[in-house]
Amino acid sequence: MSLIKTQLLVIGAGPGGYAAAFYAADRGMEVTLVDREPDPGGVCLYRGCIPSKAFLHAAKVLSEARDAKELGIVFNEPRIDVDRLRTWKNDVVSKMTGSLGLLARHRKVTFMQGKATFINSNTVSIQQEGESRQEVQFEHTILATGSRPVSLPGVPDSPLILNSTTALDLTDVPPSLLVIGGGYIGLELGTVYAELGSKVSVVEMTPGLLPGADRDLVSILEKRLKTIFRAIMLTTKVVKIEAGPQNVKVTFETADGKTSEETYDKILVAVGRKPNSHDLGLDHTKVKITPQSFVAVDLQRRTTDPSIFAIGDVAGEPMLAHKAAHEARVAVDAISGKKTTFEPKAIPAVVFTDPEIAWCGLTEAQAKQENRTIAVAKFPWGASGRAMTLNRTDGLTKLILDPDTKRVLGMAIVGPGAGELIAEGVLAIEMGSIAEDLTLTIHPHPTTSETIMEAAENFFGHATHIYRPKKT
């Protein structure tokens, strides 16, 4: 067993891990990056964000082709080559991960494929392919080990039962599919399979889809989902799953105790993710694990062990790639002695359904829970010229404002391309902008970005394209 010494060891090469390794190398550090995959990318690139968005793009093409009949354009029924679609997705993944491997080599980052296990607070053992093992001694390490899908208890082991990882393998398009979980993962993947031809049903145990998101946004999405999903079952639990050779029988229970059975060709379990803090040998260090299985960190992303930092999904909610990438810079700066803390005022969240939902900062639901007095300004996309030309007026832009200072506290958007628009809200919140700043910012016409400006104008009672005078 050989011994390698490095200044910084990064464990996990997802969006947080490779961002940390690359930034540290750019700052002149000697960096070693360890991951189980042959190239950087992590779950996001290999089995998450990127492949799912590739499939969602294909779903959007199918949706737009179907809706084009309202414009007087009629396409023939599409023929879907599942093998070609899967190959295209794999090509996207391969190009991105290969490019990251090249960037690692250009930066002289030492990349090791294998599984890292802590021996003590400054040493890990790397299990490589076969029986090969290496020890790595480090001055500091950054844990970026990500998360994995949550499994339901009592679910049988069957190829007919998918999770968020296996669903992206797209081996076929089942005639019927049940999605268990009405969160963003279930709705995104459900949209893909529905547009490809599956009769998709969604079951959610809470009273609404996307728990935590504002209801006025979700209601717009739900209205459209009802046109492509076979059924949406709320306040309903799955109490039994029986997998046969050809299909899966599911027993449901509603809030009033009534039970029913339904058979599906496949089911997809999408009930969340949990951090990968297990099986790392952290018990050989001073690192503390929270009751929710996250690694406890401070504002510099330092754990309770001075030489170990943690970022991304393993370090706490929200489990988002862009949050991990930002934490990466904070951790590296802290290691290099720079004064820094992770204190964002707004972390954007995007649900890549159709329409998309995006929000940042304070939400209406959160303000209500905290008994905070807020002002809400909205602009409906039915009054947007650009939305009309897209034939997609089912959208809404909303601002959450401080009623006294007029400061922007939050922004939320539902509509096509909402994820591309929300960054303006993040910048407004981080810069301490007030509503008047948005009204005085000239937005290009005709675009859906104008809805942000007009929502701010509506707060003052003079939005150009709607007439709703502000009450005295």
NORURKA-V474819 format. One record per pair of residues at least 24 apart in sequence whose ideal C-beta (glycine too) atoms are under 10 Angstrom apart, sorted by the first residue. I is the first residue (numbers start at 1). J is the second residue. Records with the same first field share a line. If there is no record, write none. Layout:
I=J + J
This chain:
1=125 + 126 + 132 + 133 + 134 + 135
2=132 + 133 + 134 + 135 + 136
3=123 + 134 + 135 + 136 + 137
4=32 + 110 + 112 + 124 + 126 + 134 + 135 + 136 + 137 + 138
5=30 + 32 + 123 + 135 + 136 + 137 + 138 + 139
6=30 + 31 + 32 + 33 + 110 + 112 + 136 + 137 + 138 + 139 + 140 + 141
7=31 + 32 + 138 + 139 + 140 + 335
8=32 + 33 + 109 + 138 + 139 + 140 + 141 + 142 + 309 + 331 + 332 + 335 + 336
9=33 + 34 + 110 + 112 + 116 + 122 + 123 + 124 + 126 + 136 + 137 + 138 + 139 + 140 + 141 + 142 + 143 + 307 + 308
10=34 + 35 + 40 + 109 + 111 + 116 + 138 + 140 + 141 + 142 + 143 + 144 + 309 + 311 + 328 + 331 + 332
11=35 + 115 + 116 + 117 + 118 + 124 + 126 + 136 + 138 + 141 + 142 + 143 + 144 + 145 + 276 + 280 + 308 + 310 + 314
12=36 + 40 + 42 + 43 + 116 + 142 + 143 + 144 + 145 + 146 + 276 + 280 + 310 + 311 + 312 + 313 + 314 + 324
13=37 + 39 + 40 + 41 + 42 + 45 + 46 + 97 + 100 + 101 + 104 + 109 + 111 + 112 + 113 + 144 + 145 + 146
14=40 + 41 + 42 + 43 + 44 + 45 + 46 + 48 + 49 + 144 + 145 + 146 + 147 + 311 + 312 + 313 + 314 + 321 + 324 + 325 + 328
15=40 + 41 + 42 + 43 + 44 + 45 + 48 + 49 + 50 + 100 + 144 + 146 + 311 + 312 + 313 + 320 + 321 + 322 + 323 + 324 + 325 + 326 + 328
16=42 + 44 + 142 + 143 + 144 + 145 + 146 + 301 + 310 + 311 + 312 + 313 + 314 + 315 + 320 + 321 + 322 + 323 + 324 + 325 + 326 + 327 + 328 + 329 + 331
17=41 + 42 + 142 + 143 + 144 + 145 + 146 + 311 + 312 + 324 + 325 + 328
18=42 + 44 + 45 + 97 + 100 + 101 + 103 + 104 + 109 + 111 + 144 + 325 + 328
19=144 + 311 + 312 + 321 + 322 + 324 + 325 + 326 + 327 + 328 + 329 + 331 + 332
20=142 + 143 + 144 + 301 + 309 + 311 + 312 + 324 + 325 + 327 + 328 + 329 + 330 + 331 + 332 + 335
21=100 + 103 + 104 + 107 + 109 + 110 + 111 + 142 + 144 + 328 + 332
22=100 + 103 + 104 + 106 + 107 + 109 + 328 + 332
23=107 + 325 + 328 + 329 + 331 + 332 + 333 + 336
24=107 + 109 + 140 + 142 + 328 + 329 + 331 + 332 + 333 + 335 + 336
25=103 + 104 + 106 + 107 + 108 + 109 + 110 + 332
26=107 + 332
27=329 + 332 + 333 + 335 + 336 + 338
28=336
29=109 + 139 + 140 + 332 + 335 + 336
30=108 + 109 + 110 + 138 + 139
31=104 + 107 + 108 + 109 + 110 + 111 + 138 + 142 + 332
32=109 + 110 + 111 + 112 + 116 + 124 + 126 + 136 + 138 + 141
33=104 + 107 + 109 + 110 + 111 + 112 + 113 + 142 + 144
34=110 + 111 + 112 + 113 + 114 + 115 + 116 + 124 + 126 + 128 + 134 + 136 + 141 + 144 + 145
35=111 + 112 + 113 + 114 + 115 + 116 + 144 + 145 + 146
36=113 + 114 + 115 + 116 + 127 + 145
37=97 + 101 + 113
38=97 + 98 + 101 + 111 + 113 + 129
39=93 + 94 + 96 + 97 + 98 + 99 + 100 + 101 + 102 + 103 + 104 + 111 + 113
40=96 + 97 + 98 + 99 + 100 + 101 + 102 + 103 + 104 + 109 + 111
41=93 + 94 + 96 + 97 + 98 + 99 + 100 + 101
42=97 + 100 + 144 + 145 + 146 + 312 + 313 + 321 + 324
43=145 + 146 + 147 + 148 + 149 + 164 + 165 + 273 + 276 + 312 + 313 + 321
44=96 + 146 + 312 + 313 + 320 + 321 + 322 + 324 + 325
45=92 + 93 + 94 + 96 + 97 + 100 + 321
46=90 + 93 + 94 + 96 + 97 + 165 + 168
47=93 + 148 + 149 + 163 + 164 + 165 + 166 + 167 + 168 + 169
48=146 + 147 + 149 + 164 + 165 + 168 + 185 + 273 + 321
49=320 + 321 + 322 + 352
50=89 + 92 + 93 + 96 + 97 + 168 + 321
51=86 + 89 + 90 + 92 + 93 + 165 + 167 + 168 + 169 + 170
52=89 + 164 + 167 + 168 + 185 + 188 + 189 + 191 + 192 + 352
53=89 + 92 + 188 + 192 + 352 + 419
54=85 + 86 + 88 + 89 + 90 + 91 + 92 + 93 + 168 + 192
55=85 + 86 + 88 + 89 + 167 + 168 + 170 + 188 + 189 + 191 + 192 + 193 + 195 + 196
56=188 + 189 + 191 + 192 + 195 + 352 + 353 + 354 + 356
57=88 + 89 + 92 + 192 + 352
58=85 + 88 + 89 + 170 + 192 + 195 + 196
59=188 + 189 + 191 + 192 + 193 + 194 + 195 + 196 + 228 + 352 + 353 + 354
60=191 + 192 + 195 + 352 + 354 + 416
61=195
62=192 + 194 + 195 + 196 + 197 + 228
63=191 + 194 + 195 + 224 + 227 + 228 + 354
64=354 + 390 + 391 + 392 + 416
65=195
66=195 + 228
67=391 + 392
68=391
70=391
71=391
78=195 + 196 + 197
80=173 + 195 + 196 + 197
82=170 + 171 + 172 + 173 + 196 + 197
83=170 + 171 + 172
85=170 + 173 + 196
86=168 + 169 + 170 + 171 + 172
89=168 + 169 + 170
90=169 + 170
93=168
110=136
112=136
115=279 + 280
116=141 + 143 + 145 + 280 + 281
117=279 + 280 + 281 + 282 + 284
118=143 + 280 + 281 + 282 + 283 + 284 + 285 + 287 + 305 + 308
119=281 + 284 + 285
120=281 + 284 + 285 + 286 + 305 + 307
121=282 + 284 + 285 + 286 + 287 + 303 + 305 + 306 + 307 + 308
122=285 + 305 + 307 + 308
123=281 + 284 + 285
124=280 + 281 + 284 + 285
125=281
138=307 + 308
139=307 + 335
140=302 + 306 + 307 + 308 + 309 + 331 + 332 + 334 + 335 + 336
141=285 + 303 + 305 + 307 + 308 + 309 + 310 + 335
142=301 + 303 + 308 + 309 + 310 + 311 + 312 + 315 + 327 + 328 + 331 + 332 + 335
143=275 + 276 + 277 + 280 + 282 + 287 + 295 + 297 + 301 + 303 + 308 + 309 + 310 + 311 + 312 + 314 + 315 + 331
144=276 + 301 + 309 + 310 + 311 + 312 + 313 + 314 + 315 + 324 + 325 + 327 + 328 + 331
145=275 + 276 + 277 + 278 + 279 + 280 + 295 + 310 + 311 + 312 + 313 + 314 + 315
146=273 + 275 + 276 + 312 + 313 + 314 + 319 + 321 + 324
147=272 + 273 + 274 + 275 + 276 + 277 + 293 + 294 + 312 + 313 + 314 + 319
148=273 + 274 + 275 + 276 + 278 + 313
149=185 + 269 + 270 + 271 + 272 + 273 + 274
150=181 + 269 + 270 + 271 + 272 + 273 + 274
151=269 + 271 + 274
152=180 + 181 + 238 + 241 + 269 + 271
154=238 + 239 + 240 + 241
155=180 + 238 + 241 + 243 + 248 + 267 + 269
156=241 + 242 + 243 + 244 + 248
157=243
158=241 + 242 + 243 + 244 + 245 + 248 + 266 + 267
159=243 + 266
160=241 + 243 + 244 + 245 + 246 + 247 + 248 + 264 + 265 + 266 + 267
161=241 + 243 + 248 + 264 + 266 + 267 + 268 + 269
162=189 + 193 + 266 + 267 + 268 + 269 + 270
163=189 + 268 + 269 + 270 + 271 + 273
164=188 + 189 + 268 + 269 + 270 + 271 + 272 + 273
166=266 + 268 + 269
167=192 + 193 + 266 + 268 + 269 + 270
168=192
170=196
171=266
172=196 + 198 + 265 + 266
173=197 + 198 + 265 + 266
174=198 + 199 + 200 + 247 + 248 + 264 + 265 + 266 + 267 + 268
175=199 + 247 + 264 + 265 + 266
176=200 + 201 + 230 + 247 + 248 + 262 + 263 + 264 + 265 + 266 + 267
177=201 + 202 + 229 + 230 + 248 + 264 + 265 + 266 + 267 + 268
178=202 + 203 + 230 + 231 + 233 + 238 + 241 + 248 + 250 + 252 + 262 + 263 + 264 + 265 + 266 + 267 + 268 + 269
179=203 + 204 + 229 + 232 + 264 + 266 + 267 + 268 + 269 + 270
180=204 + 205 + 237 + 238 + 241 + 250 + 267 + 268 + 269 + 270 + 271
181=205 + 209 + 238 + 268 + 269 + 270 + 271 + 272
182=206 + 208 + 209 + 210 + 211 + 218 + 222 + 225 + 232 + 233 + 234 + 236 + 270 + 271
183=209 + 210 + 211 + 212 + 213 + 270 + 271 + 272 + 273 + 351
184=209 + 210 + 212 + 213 + 270 + 349 + 350 + 351 + 352 + 353 + 357
185=268 + 269 + 270 + 271 + 272 + 273 + 351
186=210 + 268 + 269 + 270 + 271 + 272
187=218 + 221 + 222 + 225 + 229 + 232 + 270 + 351 + 352 + 353 + 354 + 357
188=270 + 351 + 352 + 353 + 354 + 356
189=268 + 270
190=225 + 228 + 229 + 232 + 268 + 270 + 353
191=221 + 224 + 225 + 228 + 229 + 352 + 353 + 354
192=353
193=229 + 266 + 268
194=225 + 227 + 228 + 229 + 230
195=228 + 354
198=229 + 230 + 264 + 265 + 266 + 268
199=228 + 229 + 230 + 231 + 264 + 265
200=225 + 228 + 229 + 230 + 231 + 232 + 264 + 268
201=229 + 230 + 231 + 232 + 233 + 250 + 262 + 264 + 267
202=229 + 230 + 231 + 232 + 233 + 234 + 236 + 268 + 270
203=231 + 232 + 233 + 234 + 235 + 236 + 237 + 238 + 250 + 252 + 262 + 267
204=232 + 233 + 234 + 235 + 236 + 237 + 271
205=233 + 234 + 235 + 236 + 237 + 238 + 253 + 255 + 271
206=234 + 235 + 236
207=234 + 235 + 255
208=232 + 234 + 235
209=234 + 351 + 353 + 357
210=349 + 351 + 353 + 357
211=365
212=318 + 349 + 359 + 363 + 365 + 366
213=349 + 351 + 357 + 358 + 359 + 363 + 364 + 365 + 412 + 414
214=357 + 359 + 363 + 364 + 365 + 366 + 367 + 368 + 376 + 396 + 398 + 400 + 410 + 412 + 414
215=364 + 365
216=364 + 376 + 378 + 396 + 398 + 412 + 414
217=351 + 355 + 357 + 358 + 359 + 363 + 364 + 395 + 396 + 398 + 412 + 413 + 414 + 415 + 418
218=351 + 357 + 414
219=396 + 414
220=355 + 357 + 380 + 381 + 394 + 395 + 396 + 414 + 415
221=351 + 353 + 354 + 355 + 356 + 357 + 394 + 414 + 415
222=353
223=355 + 394
224=353 + 354 + 355 + 392 + 394 + 414
225=353 + 354 + 355
228=354
231=262
233=260 + 262
236=260
238=267 + 269 + 271
241=267 + 269
243=267
272=319
273=313 + 319
274=313 + 314 + 319
275=310 + 312 + 313 + 314 + 315 + 316 + 317 + 319
276=312 + 313 + 314
277=310 + 313 + 314 + 315
280=314
282=308 + 310
289=314
290=315 + 316
292=316 + 317
294=319
297=327 + 330 + 331 + 342
298=334 + 341 + 342
299=330 + 334 + 340 + 341 + 342 + 343
300=327 + 330 + 331 + 333 + 334 + 335 + 338 + 339 + 340 + 341 + 342
301=327 + 328 + 329 + 330 + 331 + 332 + 333 + 334 + 335 + 340 + 341 + 342
302=330 + 331 + 334 + 335
307=335
309=334 + 335
311=342
315=342
317=347
318=347 + 348 + 349
320=347 + 348 + 349 + 350
322=347 + 348 + 349 + 350 + 426
323=347 + 348 + 349
344=426 + 429 + 430
345=408 + 409 + 410 + 426 + 428 + 429 + 430 + 431 + 432
346=408 + 409 + 410 + 411 + 422 + 423 + 425 + 426 + 427 + 428 + 429 + 430
347=426
348=411 + 419 + 422 + 423 + 425 + 426 + 429
349=412 + 419 + 422
350=413 + 418 + 419 + 420 + 421 + 422
351=414 + 418 + 419
352=418 + 419
353=414 + 418
354=392 + 394 + 415 + 416
355=381 + 392 + 394 + 395 + 396 + 413 + 414 + 415 + 416 + 417 + 418
356=395 + 413 + 414 + 415 + 416 + 417 + 418 + 419 + 420 + 421 + 422
357=395 + 396 + 412 + 413 + 414 + 415 + 418 + 419 + 422
358=411 + 412 + 413 + 414 + 415 + 417 + 418 + 419 + 420 + 421 + 422 + 423 + 425 + 426
359=398 + 400 + 410 + 411 + 412 + 413 + 414 + 418 + 422 + 425
360=400 + 408 + 409 + 410 + 411 + 412 + 413 + 422 + 423 + 424 + 425 + 426 + 427 + 428 + 429 + 430
361=399 + 400 + 408 + 409 + 410 + 411 + 412 + 422 + 425 + 426 + 428 + 429 + 430
362=400 + 401 + 402 + 408 + 409 + 410 + 411 + 412 + 429
363=398 + 400 + 409 + 410 + 411 + 412
364=398 + 400 + 410 + 412
366=400 + 409 + 410
367=400 + 409 + 410
372=400 + 402 + 409
373=402 + 403 + 404
374=399 + 400 + 401 + 402 + 403 + 409 + 410
375=399 + 400 + 401 + 402 + 403 + 404 + 406 + 409 + 435 + 459
376=400 + 401 + 403 + 410 + 412 + 455 + 459
377=401 + 406 + 408 + 411 + 435 + 438 + 454 + 455 + 456 + 457 + 458 + 459 + 460 + 461 + 463 + 468 + 470
378=412 + 451 + 454 + 455 + 458 + 459 + 463 + 466 + 468
379=413 + 450 + 451 + 452 + 453 + 454 + 455 + 456 + 457 + 458 + 459 + 463 + 465 + 466 + 468
380=415 + 451 + 454 + 455 + 458 + 465 + 466
381=413 + 414 + 415 + 416 + 448 + 451
382=465 + 466
383=451 + 454 + 458 + 463 + 464 + 465 + 466 + 467
384=415 + 446 + 447 + 448 + 449 + 450 + 451 + 454 + 465 + 466
385=445 + 446 + 447 + 448 + 450 + 465
386=417 + 444 + 445 + 446 + 447 + 448 + 449 + 450 + 451
387=415 + 416 + 446 + 447 + 448 + 450 + 451
388=446
389=446
390=415 + 416 + 417 + 446 + 448
391=416
392=416 + 417 + 448
395=421 + 448 + 451
396=451 + 455
397=421 + 422 + 425 + 448 + 449 + 450 + 451 + 452 + 453 + 454 + 455 + 456 + 458
398=425 + 451 + 452 + 455
399=425 + 428 + 435 + 438 + 452 + 455 + 456 + 458 + 459
400=425 + 429
401=434 + 435 + 438 + 455 + 456 + 459
402=434 + 435
403=459
405=432 + 434 + 435
406=433 + 434 + 435 + 436 + 437 + 438 + 456 + 459 + 460
407=432 + 433 + 434 + 435 + 437
408=432 + 433 + 434 + 435 + 437 + 438 + 452 + 456
411=438 + 452 + 455 + 456
412=455
413=448 + 449 + 451 + 452 + 455
415=448 + 451
416=448
417=447 + 448 + 449
418=448
420=448 + 449
421=447 + 448 + 449 + 451 + 452
422=452
424=449 + 452 + 453
425=452
428=452 + 456
435=459 + 460
436=460
439=463
